[in-house]
């Protein structure tokens, strides 16, 4: 499943929409990023996202906080951005360190600016099927499934992983499309036997090559949402590809779609806040 090509087409549409907003209002969509400390991976991710914004005609604003910033410091910075009419979307990079209450920091993001889909408001909207911003990686997964015309209604979807911004919302979005969803995690007994029942398998556990071809039902659709050192996913691609009807590579699968959804939702947020939609 070619996430790179699909993301490219999505970003082209987003770029055109951003240009239209700027033409009609004189104001470009703006995404603010907040980074606590200088973790190399986080610095790289934020820089990449800001570069993608620039190429899509989205203005970016960056707030860098020291590694010893307190929860109150982070909440204050995010609250200021939430109250700034010149900012349309907010991306709070995590992890922020064990001394920061990440949930409190995320909840300081105004719902209408939660373009990364990390607040409880966005989570509830996903669960109830209401308008709102989806978590970007699950949103990207759904767009991939739609692009490849994967039928979800009545199918058994197994999600391996239960994080609040990936596994859980992915399962809710699949459930909203009438799939029967099973969540698996570190306490799941007989994991392999459950995974082998999946028509659609989403893996997001942060363990390299955790799922192999021996675990996969022939003809299953496999979505690898993991990324580990050495450019490998949570699924052993070579053996899994022998079993799967469709599979996402790492890199080039889910990752590009995550960024594409972030940009798309930032432009959508700007359109709403500027009274265009």
FENLIN-V527542 format. One record per residue. N is the residue number from 1. SS is DSSP state (A for helix, B for strand, O for the rest). PHI is phi in degrees with one decimal (NA if undefined). PSI is psi in whole degrees, -180 to 180 (none if undefined). Layout:
BEGIN
n->N ss->SS phi->PHI psi->PSI
n->N ss->SS phi->PHI psi->PSI
END
This chain:
BEGIN
n->1 ss->O phi->NA psi->119
n->2 ss->O phi->-86.9 psi->91
n->3 ss->A phi->-70.9 psi->-30
n->4 ss->A phi->-64.9 psi->-47
n->5 ss->A phi->-66.7 psi->-43
n->6 ss->A phi->-64.1 psi->-41
n->7 ss->A phi->-63.8 psi->-39
n->8 ss->A phi->-59.9 psi->-45
n->9 ss->A phi->-66.5 psi->-39
n->10 ss->A phi->-63.3 psi->-43
n->11 ss->A phi->-68.0 psi->-34
n->12 ss->A phi->-60.7 psi->-43
n->13 ss->A phi->-66.2 psi->-41
n->14 ss->A phi->-64.6 psi->-40
n->15 ss->A phi->-61.6 psi->-42
n->16 ss->A phi->-64.5 psi->-41
n->17 ss->A phi->-66.4 psi->-39
n->18 ss->A phi->-64.2 psi->-40
n->19 ss->A phi->-64.5 psi->-38
n->20 ss->A phi->-66.0 psi->-41
n->21 ss->A phi->-62.1 psi->-44
n->22 ss->A phi->-64.6 psi->-39
n->23 ss->A phi->-65.1 psi->-42
n->24 ss->A phi->-80.0 psi->-28
n->25 ss->A phi->-117.8 psi->-16
n->26 ss->O phi->77.9 psi->5
n->27 ss->O phi->-122.6 psi->125
n->28 ss->O phi->-80.5 psi->150
n->29 ss->O phi->-56.9 psi->145
n->30 ss->B phi->-132.4 psi->127
n->31 ss->B phi->-110.8 psi->125
n->32 ss->B phi->-99.4 psi->134
n->33 ss->B phi->-111.3 psi->142
n->34 ss->B phi->-124.5 psi->126
n->35 ss->B phi->-127.3 psi->128
n->36 ss->B phi->-102.8 psi->118
n->37 ss->O phi->80.8 psi->-167
n->38 ss->O phi->-131.8 psi->40
n->39 ss->O phi->-55.9 psi->126
n->40 ss->A phi->-56.4 psi->-42
n->41 ss->A phi->-65.3 psi->-43
n->42 ss->A phi->-65.7 psi->-41
n->43 ss->A phi->-59.5 psi->-43
n->44 ss->A phi->-64.6 psi->-45
n->45 ss->A phi->-61.0 psi->-46
n->46 ss->A phi->-64.9 psi->-43
n->47 ss->A phi->-61.3 psi->-42
n->48 ss->A phi->-62.6 psi->-43
n->49 ss->A phi->-65.9 psi->-39
n->50 ss->A phi->-66.2 psi->-38
n->51 ss->A phi->-64.6 psi->-41
n->52 ss->A phi->-64.8 psi->-38
n->53 ss->A phi->-58.8 psi->-48
n->54 ss->A phi->-58.7 psi->-42
n->55 ss->A phi->-68.8 psi->-25
n->56 ss->O phi->-93.3 psi->4
n->57 ss->O phi->79.3 psi->21
n->58 ss->O phi->-104.3 psi->125
n->59 ss->B phi->-71.3 psi->144
n->60 ss->B phi->-123.3 psi->145
n->61 ss->B phi->-127.5 psi->135
n->62 ss->B phi->-120.6 psi->133
n->63 ss->B phi->-117.2 psi->115
n->64 ss->B phi->-103.0 psi->122
n->65 ss->B phi->-110.8 psi->149
n->66 ss->O phi->-67.5 psi->160
n->67 ss->O phi->-60.8 psi->-27
n->68 ss->O phi->-93.5 psi->15
n->69 ss->O phi->-59.0 psi->138
n->70 ss->O phi->-85.2 psi->170
n->71 ss->A phi->-56.5 psi->-42
n->72 ss->A phi->-62.2 psi->-38
n->73 ss->A phi->-63.5 psi->-45
n->74 ss->A phi->-67.0 psi->-45
n->75 ss->A phi->-60.4 psi->-41
n->76 ss->A phi->-63.5 psi->-42
n->77 ss->A phi->-65.3 psi->-43
n->78 ss->A phi->-69.9 psi->-38
n->79 ss->A phi->-62.3 psi->-41
n->80 ss->A phi->-61.0 psi->-41
n->81 ss->A phi->-68.7 psi->-37
n->82 ss->A phi->-61.6 psi->-32
n->83 ss->O phi->-90.5 psi->-2
n->84 ss->O phi->-91.2 psi->114
n->85 ss->O phi->-66.5 psi->-16
n->86 ss->O phi->-81.6 psi->-7
n->87 ss->O phi->-108.3 psi->128
n->88 ss->O phi->-106.5 psi->-22
n->89 ss->B phi->-144.3 psi->151
n->90 ss->B phi->-129.7 psi->130
n->91 ss->B phi->-117.9 psi->113
n->92 ss->B phi->-100.7 psi->108
n->93 ss->O phi->-71.8 psi->137
n->94 ss->O phi->-132.7 psi->158
n->95 ss->O phi->-75.7 psi->157
n->96 ss->O phi->-111.0 psi->2
n->97 ss->O phi->103.6 psi->149
n->98 ss->O phi->-66.5 psi->-16
n->99 ss->O phi->-83.7 psi->-6
n->100 ss->O phi->-105.3 psi->131
n->101 ss->O phi->-77.2 psi->96
n->102 ss->A phi->-62.8 psi->-37
n->103 ss->A phi->-63.7 psi->-42
n->104 ss->A phi->-62.6 psi->-39
n->105 ss->A phi->-66.6 psi->-44
n->106 ss->A phi->-62.2 psi->-39
n->107 ss->A phi->-70.9 psi->-10
n->108 ss->O phi->-77.5 psi->-11
n->109 ss->O phi->-77.6 psi->126
n->110 ss->O phi->-61.9 psi->136
n->111 ss->A phi->-53.7 psi->-37
n->112 ss->A phi->-72.5 psi->-10
n->113 ss->A phi->-113.2 psi->7
n->114 ss->O phi->-82.7 psi->66
n->115 ss->O phi->-74.9 psi->-7
n->116 ss->O phi->-96.3 psi->-5
n->117 ss->O phi->63.9 psi->47
n->118 ss->O phi->-112.6 psi->-7
n->119 ss->O phi->-86.9 psi->165
n->120 ss->A phi->-63.9 psi->-33
n->121 ss->A phi->-60.8 psi->-48
n->122 ss->A phi->-65.8 psi->-39
n->123 ss->A phi->-61.5 psi->-44
n->124 ss->A phi->-65.1 psi->-40
n->125 ss->A phi->-61.1 psi->-41
n->126 ss->A phi->-62.3 psi->-43
n->127 ss->A phi->-66.1 psi->-37
n->128 ss->A phi->-93.2 psi->-2
n->129 ss->O phi->68.9 psi->33
n->130 ss->O phi->-100.0 psi->163
n->131 ss->O phi->-60.5 psi->142
n->132 ss->O phi->163.7 psi->-175
n->133 ss->O phi->-98.2 psi->129
n->134 ss->O phi->-83.8 psi->156
n->135 ss->O phi->-59.6 psi->136
n->136 ss->A phi->-64.9 psi->-42
n->137 ss->A phi->-68.1 psi->-48
n->138 ss->A phi->-58.5 psi->-39
n->139 ss->A phi->-61.7 psi->-41
n->140 ss->A phi->-65.3 psi->-38
n->141 ss->A phi->-61.2 psi->-44
n->142 ss->A phi->-64.1 psi->-38
n->143 ss->A phi->-66.8 psi->-37
n->144 ss->A phi->-63.6 psi->-46
n->145 ss->A phi->-60.4 psi->-41
n->146 ss->A phi->-67.1 psi->-42
n->147 ss->A phi->-62.2 psi->-33
n->148 ss->O phi->-97.5 psi->13
n->149 ss->O phi->54.4 psi->43
n->150 ss->O phi->-78.6 psi->122
n->151 ss->O phi->-75.1 psi->126
n->152 ss->O phi->-107.1 psi->-32
n->153 ss->O phi->-59.1 psi->125
n->154 ss->O phi->81.3 psi->-4
n->155 ss->O phi->-89.7 psi->157
n->156 ss->B phi->-94.0 psi->114
n->157 ss->B phi->-104.0 psi->129
n->158 ss->B phi->-114.0 psi->125
n->159 ss->B phi->-110.2 psi->118
n->160 ss->B phi->-99.3 psi->104
n->161 ss->O phi->127.5 psi->145
n->162 ss->O phi->-139.5 psi->33
n->163 ss->O phi->-66.6 psi->156
n->164 ss->O phi->-70.6 psi->-19
n->165 ss->O phi->-112.9 psi->4
n->166 ss->O phi->-138.0 psi->-71
n->167 ss->A phi->-60.4 psi->-53
n->168 ss->A phi->-61.8 psi->-51
n->169 ss->A phi->-65.9 psi->-32
n->170 ss->A phi->-59.4 psi->-44
n->171 ss->A phi->-63.3 psi->-39
n->172 ss->A phi->-66.7 psi->-40
n->173 ss->A phi->-66.8 psi->-38
n->174 ss->A phi->-66.5 psi->-42
n->175 ss->A phi->-61.5 psi->-39
n->176 ss->A phi->-65.0 psi->-17
n->177 ss->O phi->-101.4 psi->18
n->178 ss->O phi->72.3 psi->22
n->179 ss->O phi->-80.4 psi->155
n->180 ss->B phi->-93.0 psi->121
n->181 ss->B phi->-111.6 psi->133
n->182 ss->B phi->-118.7 psi->128
n->183 ss->B phi->-95.5 psi->134
n->184 ss->B phi->-120.2 psi->155
n->185 ss->O phi->-158.6 psi->-169
n->186 ss->O phi->-65.4 psi->-19
n->187 ss->O phi->-100.7 psi->5
n->188 ss->O phi->-72.5 psi->126
n->189 ss->O phi->-83.0 psi->147
n->190 ss->O phi->54.1 psi->48
n->191 ss->A phi->-56.5 psi->-47
n->192 ss->A phi->-59.9 psi->-39
n->193 ss->A phi->-67.8 psi->-32
n->194 ss->A phi->-74.3 psi->-44
n->195 ss->A phi->-58.5 psi->-37
n->196 ss->O phi->-69.0 psi->-11
n->197 ss->O phi->-86.6 psi->-8
n->198 ss->O phi->-75.3 psi->130
n->199 ss->O phi->-80.4 psi->-36
n->200 ss->B phi->-127.7 psi->125
n->201 ss->B phi->-119.4 psi->125
n->202 ss->B phi->-115.4 psi->123
n->203 ss->B phi->-118.1 psi->124
n->204 ss->O phi->-150.4 psi->76
n->205 ss->O phi->-120.4 psi->-11
n->206 ss->O phi->71.5 psi->31
n->207 ss->O phi->-128.8 psi->119
n->208 ss->O phi->-60.7 psi->132
n->209 ss->O phi->51.8 psi->38
n->210 ss->O phi->-67.1 psi->-38
n->211 ss->B phi->-104.7 psi->132
n->212 ss->O phi->-115.8 psi->174
n->213 ss->A phi->-58.5 psi->-30
n->214 ss->A phi->-65.2 psi->-20
n->215 ss->A phi->-89.8 psi->-6
n->216 ss->O phi->-108.6 psi->134
n->217 ss->O phi->-69.9 psi->134
n->218 ss->O phi->-56.1 psi->131
n->219 ss->O phi->89.0 psi->-2
n->220 ss->O phi->-68.9 psi->155
n->221 ss->B phi->-96.2 psi->125
n->222 ss->B phi->-116.0 psi->122
n->223 ss->B phi->-111.4 psi->113
n->224 ss->B phi->-97.9 psi->105
n->225 ss->O phi->-98.2 psi->14
n->226 ss->O phi->-95.0 psi->157
n->227 ss->O phi->-147.3 psi->121
n->228 ss->B phi->-128.3 psi->166
n->229 ss->O phi->-54.3 psi->137
n->230 ss->O phi->92.5 psi->11
n->231 ss->O phi->59.8 psi->43
n->232 ss->B phi->-121.7 psi->152
n->233 ss->O phi->-94.2 psi->-166
n->234 ss->O phi->-86.4 psi->-8
n->235 ss->B phi->-114.0 psi->139
n->236 ss->O phi->-75.8 psi->101
n->237 ss->A phi->-59.5 psi->-45
n->238 ss->A phi->-61.6 psi->-48
n->239 ss->A phi->-75.8 psi->-35
n->240 ss->A phi->-67.4 psi->-37
n->241 ss->A phi->-63.1 psi->-25
n->242 ss->O phi->-70.9 psi->-22
n->243 ss->O phi->-102.1 psi->-36
n->244 ss->O phi->-77.6 psi->150
n->245 ss->O phi->-81.8 psi->-33
n->246 ss->B phi->-141.8 psi->144
n->247 ss->B phi->-152.3 psi->144
n->248 ss->O phi->-90.7 psi->134
n->249 ss->O phi->-80.8 psi->164
n->250 ss->O phi->-132.4 psi->118
n->251 ss->O phi->-79.9 psi->178
n->252 ss->O phi->99.8 psi->6
n->253 ss->O phi->-110.9 psi->-95
n->254 ss->A phi->-71.9 psi->-37
n->255 ss->A phi->-53.2 psi->-53
n->256 ss->A phi->-60.4 psi->-32
n->257 ss->A phi->-71.6 psi->-29
n->258 ss->A phi->-61.1 psi->-48
n->259 ss->A phi->-64.5 psi->-41
n->260 ss->A phi->-60.5 psi->-41
n->261 ss->A phi->-68.0 psi->-39
n->262 ss->A phi->-58.2 psi->-46
n->263 ss->A phi->-66.5 psi->-44
n->264 ss->A phi->-59.6 psi->-44
n->265 ss->A phi->-72.4 psi->-30
n->266 ss->A phi->-65.1 psi->-44
n->267 ss->A phi->-66.6 psi->-40
n->268 ss->A phi->-63.1 psi->-40
n->269 ss->A phi->-63.9 psi->-43
n->270 ss->A phi->-62.6 psi->-42
n->271 ss->A phi->-59.5 psi->-42
n->272 ss->A phi->-69.2 psi->-45
n->273 ss->A phi->-69.3 psi->-26
n->274 ss->O phi->-93.5 psi->8
n->275 ss->O phi->76.6 psi->23
n->276 ss->O phi->-96.4 psi->-13
n->277 ss->O phi->-150.7 psi->none
END
